[in-house]
Each structure stands twice: as structure tokens, then as C-alpha cells.
């Protein structure tokens, strides 16, 4: 189970986040190795919050926050 979202920086790739049964989350993208782990709050994308920030800037993509369903 998980979700993807368009990279807010380049708008050309989708960043994918897989949700694990124990509540941890790993991000995965063709250029990004899995293993980044966040805390998640919320039960839908409308109220989803991830901590810490999602940082794909090393690969030329977005670095920012998802807080209360808003991508910043």
C-alpha cells in the first residue's frame, strides 16, 4: 500500500511512498534508494503529515514537507 505524487520541483517524475504495516514509510524512485523512514500522521492524503521532510534534492528533485495534506 502507498501513494505517489508528482515531484513539485520538476513536475516530470512521480515520487513514490510505500506504507508498511508497522506504520513506517519508505520512499522509492528509480533514482532514489529505498530506506528513508518517516513518521506518519493522518488516515488519508487530505490530512497526511510526514516527518521529517521528504528530501530528494540530491537527485535534482523536491525537498519539502507534507503537512496536513498540503505539499510545501
C-alpha positions, 0 to 999 in steps of 0.5 A: 500500500502507498501513494505517489505524487508528482515531484513539485520541483520538476513536475516530470517524475512521480515520487513514490511512498510505500506504507508498511504495516508497522506504520513506517514509510519508505520512499522509492524512485528509480533514482532514489534508494529505498530506506528513508523512514518517516513518521506518519500522521493522518488516515488519508492524503487530505490530512497526511503529515510526514516527518521529517521532510521528504528530501530528494534534492540530491537527485535534482528533485523536491525537498519539502514537507507534507503537512496536513495534506498540503505539499510545501 
